[in-house]
Amino acid sequence: MTPENSKGQYPPSDEYRKYAFIKSEEEYYRIYDESIKDPVAYWVKQTDCIDWFSKDWKEAFTWDKKENKFTWFKGGKMNVTYNCLDRHVKNGLKNTAAIIFQGEEDDDVKVYTYGQLLHEVEKFSNVLKSKGVKKGDRVAVYLPMVPELPITLLACARIGAVHSVVFAGFSSDSVYNRVVDCTPKVMVTSDGSYRGGKKIDMKGKVNEILEKDTSVTTVVVVKRTGSDIVMEEGRDVWWHEEMAKAPIRCEPEVMDAEDPLFLLYTSGTTGKPKGLMHTSGGYLVGACTSFRNVFNYAPGQVYWCTADIGWITGHTYILYGPLSLGATTLMFEGVPNYPENDRFWQVAEKWKVDIFYTAPTAIRMIRKTGDEWITRHDLSSIKMLGSVGEPIDADVWKWYHKTVGGGRCPIADTWWQTETGSILISPMTGAFNLKPASAMKPLPGIEPVIYKEDKTECAAGESGNLYIKKPFPSLARTIWNDHEKFVETYWTAFPGHYLTGDGARVDEDGDYWLLGRVDDVISVAGHRIGAAEVEAALISHPAVAEAAVVPIPDEIKGEAIYTFVTLKDGFEESEDLKKQLIDQVRNIVGPIATPKTVQIANGLPKTRSGKIMRRLLRKIAGGSKKDELGDTTTLIDPGVIDVLIKGRV
């Protein structure tokens, strides 16, 4: 990466361009224009990135617009696990590291070569078969970030079972709702997990869930912490005992491209989780091509995505994307600040990480602790950085580039969703000058469009709702057990267009700027103001570590802006500081965005994945009492709620 130019942009270095998959603006526009002119032909060409038992599809793409049902490569035969493991073993990668597992403790390490991983997956495939699991059956997976998690997923894919991972940090009720909806025959869990030096009970939650009526007949338990747990005879079995007696060979099931691969639940507006169903062929083509296009992975590199496999980011960019391309992927059990604030950088230095992909929430949290935790480590191996999960503001982008990337690493600020399965918009880091905080370009084969409420297309600089024209291969096919809800949620706002639910704008260069969820847009006196824009303005103040912005009712303006702010170490709350923050927003976003209220707090309500629970903040700002907030069991620190309510302005 070369230094910032006169336009405030960051050109890629000549050295980086050499191994980038797309090396120039001209090359990008040629590929992109061809892909939009004939997207079906483009995606058919991309099927060459994986191996097929046969490509016997009659039509590569079908679309029933009335029912909003579509297919990609239906009739083509393949297997996801074969593509992630067997073919690499056959092609000389048997002894190449596939997964590096780094536990919470530094000496807790396991490295699985492609050959070793295939061996473990074949054995667990036979364990699942011995418990009656067959093609099309669901398997619920409630595991921490341990190697048995990817092994389970790959084993399901190998035999044609549909996996449904439930994030290990969810409450019992959240797990139960997902298990009841997907009706699994088998559940895979562990005795417990480690987090921040503490043991977390997991089997106890499973026992509590299974006291209710479910379809689960077998629970396979991984021994992780050695905690005393209750095992129900006839239902519960130990992973290590089952693996010891399992046959070592299991041929991959021949799957149709449209056969389900997994269900992954995401929050719904009604409170009921939505089980998004992804298929085998289209999803893997999207995962493989996007990983190649965005991350420019070169053989021998170590790639690290810090996400949890319980979320779509972990599915696609810890597991299926990297392994489909024969990469070495690092999975990390721990957290950024245990045992000290430099844990990420210890791991990056230890494993000589080449590509580092994390969330803006983690970046802001790390920045708050001080640069010295980073500069004490040798991060010279890192060649590329990534951002995922929410918009990243320019101030944090520049800090990330300078402090973590040493001023030399390009940043892929990626945009995508659980629904899309793979990245749709991201800087082509070897082709374009990067703009801090801009996701920049759609990937080939993806045609976004931004519309106003009246469905007229936004001009450059105007904000609106982001849609995607036409289905693409990795897009979810339906909501499990509720296709009507799928159509209502994503396809009715503008027929023929997928509604992303995010706001965006395009600048005069055709680069995309994501503004956060549309429901995070605040309407002040009829003006639509993106919460992300206000948050970015607040975070650019030198005293601010994190900010969250929510609407509150206003008799005159309809809605007003209520801001929650946490400060960096060394700064203290004062009325003068609050005035500075209000002025900062006025100056950067505009007078219409002037916050009505600034509440300075020691912490914000976050899930264990690091996501700020703005739903709770909206209720707190609106005057709700604690017993009116709903479920708070997924928070890292539920005690922060009491503090926020007490400090409410």
N, C-alpha and C positions, 0 to 999 in steps of 0.2 A: 504494500500500500504506500502510495506517495502522500506527501503532506496535503493539507487542505488547500484548494486553489482559490482564486480570487472570487469565485462564485459560491464559496462555502461548501464545495463538493470535494469528494475524496476519490481521485482516480486510482485504478488498480495498477500495481507495479508491473513492469515488463516480465519479471520473474514469475509472478503469480499467473499472468495471462497464459504462460507457456503450458501449464497443465490444467487450465480451466476447460470445462467441456464446451462452453460457448465463449469464444475468445474476443469477439468484437461486436460493436453495435450492428454492423452490416450483416454479420452472420446471424445474430439474433433476429433481426427484422426479416431476413430471408426465410428462416425456419418458421417464425411466428406467422408471417403472412401466408405461407403455404398451408400451415396447420389450420388457419381460420377459413381459408378458401375451401378446403376439403378436410374437415376434422376427422371424418371416418377413415379416410385414407391415411391421415397422419397417425391415428391411434392404431390402425392395423399394422403400420410399420413399426410402432413401438412394441408390439407384441413379440418382436424378435429379441427383446431384452430378457425374456424368460424362455424356458424350454417347455414344449408342448408334446404330449403323447400323440395328439392329432389336432389339426386346425380345420376341423370339419364344420365350421359354421356356414350356414346358408346366407345369412345376412350378418355382417359384423355388428350392426346397430339396428335395433327396432325400438319404436316409441309409439305407444298408444296414448295419445295426448288427452283423450277423453278420460281414461282411467289413471293417467299419469303413471303408467308402468313402462319401464324401458329395460332393454337388455344390451349387453356388450359381449360379443364373441360366444353367444349361446350355441352349444354344440361342440365347441372346442374342448378338448380333454387335457387335463393337467393336474398337478398336485402342488400345493404351496410349499409343503415341507421338502418335497423332492427338489424344488427350485432353490430353497434356502440351504440345503445340506447335501443331498446325494450328488447332485451334479457338480458341486465344488470338489467333493471328495474324488470323484471320477476325473476331474480336470486338474488334479495336482495340488489341491489345497488341503489335503488330509491332515497335514501337520501344521497348518497355519492357524493361529489363534482366531477363533470365531467370537467367543464371549470372554471378556475379562471381568470377573466378579471381584469387586472391592467391597468388603464388609465394612461395618461401622468402625470396627477396630482395625488398626493398620495391618496387623499380621493375619487377618482373616481374608485370605485370598484364594481364589480358584481360577485357573485358566483352562478353558475348554477349547481344544482344537476342533476343527470341523469334523474330523473323524471321531473324536471322543463325544462330541455333542450328538452326532448321529447315533452312536451306540446307546447313549442314555435315552434319547427320544424313542428309538425302536423298542427298548425295553418297557418304557412307560406306556407306549402305545398298546403293548400286550397286556399291561396291567389294566388299562381301561377296558380292553376287550374282555378280560376275565371277569369284569364287573357288569358285563352285559351292554356296554356302550357300543353302539353301531352308527353307521352313517346317518346323519341327520339328527341324532340325539344331542341334547345340550349338556354341557358340563360347566358347572359354576366354579369359579376359581377365586378364592379369597386368601391370597398369599401376600406376604411382604416381598420386598425386592431381594429375593434370593434366587439362585440358579434354577431351582425347581419350578419357578414361575414360567420362564421361557420354555423350559423343557415340557411342561404341561401343555402350553399353547401349541407348540410344534407337534406334540403327540396327538392332540385333538385334530389338527389340520391333516396329519398323516392318515388317520383312519376315517376322516370325513365327519367327525363330530364337530359341533358348533360350540366354541368356547364363549363364555360370558364372564369377563373379569370384573370383580367388584373391588374397588380401591380399598386397601387394607385399613385406611383411616376412617371408613364409614361407620356410623352407629349401627346397632343391631337392627333397628327399624328400617334403615336404608338398605341394609343387606337383605333383610327379609322381603321387602317390596320387590327387589330385583330377582330374587330367587323364585318367588311365587309367580312372577310374570313369565319367566323363561322356562319354567318346569324342567329343571335338570334331573337326570337320573343319578349323577355322581357329583359330589362336591369335593374340591381339593383345598385344604387349608393347612395351617401349622399350629403347633402348640402355642406359639407366641412369636413376637418380633422384638427387635431392638430399635429404640429411637431416642437419640440424645442421651445415651447411657442408661436408659430405663428399659425394663422388660414390659412389653404390652401383651395382655392376654388376648388371644384370638380364638382359641378353641372354646373358651367360655362363652363368647358371643355366638358361636356356631351352635353350641348346645342349647342356648337360649332360643335361637331361631327355630331349631328343629323340634322344640317342644310343641310348636304350632304345627298345623297341617301343611306339609309340603310334599313334593314328589321325590325328594332325595331318599335313595335306598342305601347308598354307600358314601362314607366320608373317608377320604385318604388324607392322613395327617403326616405332615413333615415335622421331624424333630429338629427344631431350630434353637430354642432356649433351654430345653431340658426341664421346663416347669412341670409341676405336678398338675395333671389334667384328668378329667373324667372321660374315659373311653367307653362307649356303649357297645357291648358285645353283640355281634351280628351285624352291626352297622359300621363301626369305626375300625379302620385298619391303618397300620403304620406304613408310610412310604417305603422306608428302608427294608422292611420285611417283605413287602410285595415285590420290590425290585430285585431282591436276592433270589427269588424263585421264578422270575419272569423269563420267558424265552428271549434270545438276543436278536432275533431277526423278525422284522415286520415289514412286508411289502407295502408301499404307498397305495392308498385307494385311488382309483381313477375317478377324478372329479370333473363335472361339467363346470365351465367357467362361471355359470350363474348359480352354482350350488352355494349355499350360505357358508361363510368362513367364520364369522363371529358376530355376536351382539355386543353392543356397548351402550350403556345407559347414560343419558345426559338429562339435566334438569328440564322439567317442563313448566310452562307458565301456570298450570293448574296444581303444581306440587307433585303430581305423579310423574315418575321418571319415564323417559321415552327410550325404548330399546331400539336403537338404530341398527339395521341389519346390513352388513357388508358381504359382498360375494367374493368368490375365490379369484377368478381370472382378472376382472376389471380392477379390483383393489390392488392386486399384486403388481399389475402393470403400472398403475399410478404410483405405488410406493417405490418401485424400482427406478422408474424414469425420473421422478421428482428428486429422489436422493442423489442420483447421478447429476442431474441438471443444476441443483442448488448447491450441493456441498463439494462438488469437484473432487471427490474422493480418489486418491491415488493408492495403488497397492502398497502395503507395508505401513500405511498410516494407522494411527489409533484415533478413533472417533468416539466422542463422549457426549451423549445427550443426557442431561441431569434429571429428566422427567421420571415419573413413576410409570411402570407398565400398566398400572390401573387406569391410565388416561389414554386418549387416542395418540398423543405425542409419543408415548412409550411404545404403543403397539407398532406404529409406523416407522419411528425413527430411532428406537433402540433395537427393535426386533426385525420386522419384516423388510423394511427398506435396506438397511445395511447388510443383512444376511443374504438377501436376494442378489446383492452385488458382490458377495464374497469379501466383505469388509471385516475388520476387527472392531467390535463394538464393546464399549466399556459400560457396565451397569454398576451403579453405586447404591449401597444400602442406606448410607448415612444422610446427614443434613449439613448445610454449609457452615454451621457455627458450633459443631461438636467434634472433638473436645475443645477446639479453639476456633476463632473466627477465620482462620486460614485453611480450613479443612479442604475446600475445593482446590486450593492452590497446592497443597501438599499432594493431593491425588494427581493433579495435572502434571506436577513436576516428577513425581514418582514414575508415572507411566508414560511420560514424554508425549502427552496428548497433542495431536495435530489439529483437531477440529473440536471446538467447544460450543455446545448449543444449550442455552438455558432461557429462563423467563425473565422479563423486566422486573418482576417482583423480587426475584432473587438478586438481580443486579443492584437494585436500589437498596436492598437490605445490606448487601455487602459494602456498598459505597458508604453507608452510614457508619460502619465500624472503623473506617480510616484506611488510607492507602497503604500504610506500613504493613498490613497483613498480607498484601499482595506483593509489594516490592521486595520482600525478604526471600521470595522464591524465584527460581529460574523458570520462566515461562517462555523461553525462546523457541521451544518446539512448536508452539501454537502458530498456525498459519492462517486460521480462519475462525471467526466467531459467528454465532447465530443467536437470534432472539425469537421467542415464540410465546403465544398465549394471550397477548394483549398489546396494544400500541405502545411503543417505546418513544419517549419524548427526546428531543434533540440534545438536551443537556446531558441526560443519562447516556445517550448514544455516544456522545463525544467522550465522556468519561470512560466508558467501556472500551472504546477504541484506543484511547491514550494509555489508560492505566493497566488494563488487562491485556490488551493487544499490543502494547508497546508502541503504538502509533504506526504499526506496519500491517495489521490484520484487517482485511475487509470484513464487514458485518452483513450477514444475510438476515434482514428483518422480515421474517416470514409471516404470511397470513394464510390461514386455513381453519378448518373446523372439524369437530367430531363427524359431522354429516358428510364433509367432503372427502374424508379419508386420507387425503394427501395435500401437500402444499399447492396453492393455486396462484398466489402472487408473492414474488420475492425478487430482490435485486439479483440480476445476473452479474455476480461479483467480478467476473473476469472480463466483462464486456462494457460496463457502464461506469461513469463517475457516480459514486454513491452520494445520496442526499440523506443526511441524518434525519431519522424518524420517518422516512418514506419507504413503504414496501415496494415501490417502484413498478415493476413490470409483471404482467400476467405470464405464467408459463405457457409454452406452446400448447395449443389445443384447448386453451381456456379463454373464453370471450366474456369478460365482465362488462357491465354497463351500469351507470348510475342514473337513477330516475328521481325526479321530484314526486311529490304526492299526487300530482295530476298525471303522472306517467309520461311526462315529457322529459327528454334526456337533458341532464345537467350540462351546462357549458363549463369550460375550464374555470376552476376556482369555486364553482358552486357545489354545495354539499347536498347529498341526497341518500337514497337507499341503494345499497349495492345488490345487484342481481347478477346471476350467471346465465347467459344464453345457452340453452340446450344442455341436456345431461352429458356427463363425461364418465369415463370408466370407473373411477374410484368413488363416485357419489353413492351414498347409501340408497338402497332400493326401496325401503319401506320402514315403518315403525312396527316392530314385532306386535302382532295381534291387533293392529289398529292402522290399517292403510288409509282409512278415511281421515284420521288425524294427520297422517303424513301429507296427504294432499292439501288439507286445510291449512297446515302450518307453513308449507314451503311452496305451494304451486298455485294457490288461488289469487294471491295479490295481483299477479300479472301473469295470466296463462302463457305457458311456454317458457317461463323464466323461473329459475330457482331463486327464491328469496333468501338471502343470507341472514337477514336480521341485523346487519351491521351498516353503519353509516360510512360514507367515504366521499372523497373529492378527487378530482384529477387536475393536475396543474397543466400549464401550457406546453410542457414537454411530453404529456401523456403519462406521467408518473402518478401512481396511486398513493393516497394518504388515507389510512384507516382512522376512523374517529370513534371506534368503540361501538358497543351495541346500540341499536336504535332506541331501545328502552332506557339507555343511559344518556339520551339526548334530552336536554332541558329546554322547555319553551318559555322564554322570558319575554313577555309583551309581544307574543307572536313570533319571536325570533328563535330559531333552532340553534342551540349552543351545545356542542359536544362536550360531555363531561371530561373526556380525555384531553381536550384542548385546554380546559381550565386547569386540570391536574398538571399538565405539562408546564403551564405558566407558573404554578406554585412551586413545582419541583425545581425549576430553574433558579429559584432563590437560594443563595448559599446556605441558609439555615435549615432548609427543608430536606428531610430524608424521604418521606412518603406523603402522598395526599390522596384523598378520595372525596369526590364531589357528588352530591345527591340533590334532587329537587325537594323543595318544601312548598306548600300552598302559600300563595300571596294574593291578597284581596284585590290588588290593583293590577299586578302583572301576570296573574295566573299562577306562575311558578317563580320562585326565587332560588338562589343558589346557596346551599349550605355546604361548607367545606370542613373536612376533618384533616388535620395536619399533624404529623410527627416530626420532631426536630432531630437534627444531627447532634451528636455528643458535643458539648461545649456551648450550646445555645439554650437560652432560657425564655420562657413565655413572658411576654409583656404586651401592653396595649400598643406600644410603638411598633413592635414586630407585627402584630396583627394588621395595623394600618399599612405597613410596608407590603404585606402580602396582598391586601386588597388593591393597593396601588399597582402592584406587579401585574395582577390579572387585568386591571383596567388598561394598563399600558400595552400588554402583549396581545390580549384577546379583543379588548375594546370595552368601552363604558357599559354597553348592554350586558356584559358578562360580569359586572361587579358583584362579588359575593355579598350576600346579606349578612352571613354569619361565618365566623372563623372559630372553630373549636380546636384547640391544641391539646393533643392527647399523647400518652406514653406509648400507646399501641393501637392497632386496628384489628378488627375481628377477621381472622384468616383461617381458612381450612388447612388441613395438614399438607395439602399440595401447594400452599402459599397464595391461594386466590383470596382476594379481599371480598368479604361478603357484603356487597353494597345493598342487598335486600335488607339486611339487618340495620345498616346505617340509615337507610331511608326511614325505617320505622322509628329508630332512635331520634333522628332529627325531627320527625313529625310528632314526637311527644309520647310515643307508645311506652307502656310499662314493660318490665321484664317478662311478665307472664303473657304478654301479648306478642312476643317476638317469634314464637314458634320454635322449631328444633334448632338447638345450638350445639348439639353433641359432636358435630364434625369440626368444631373450632379447635385450634391448637391450644388456645388459652381462653376458656369460657369466662374467666374472671374479668377479662377486658370489658365485657358488657356492662358490669356494675360500674366500672370507672367511667365509661363513656356516658352512661345515664346520669351519674352524679355530676359530671362536668358539663352537662348539656347547657348550652347558652340560651 
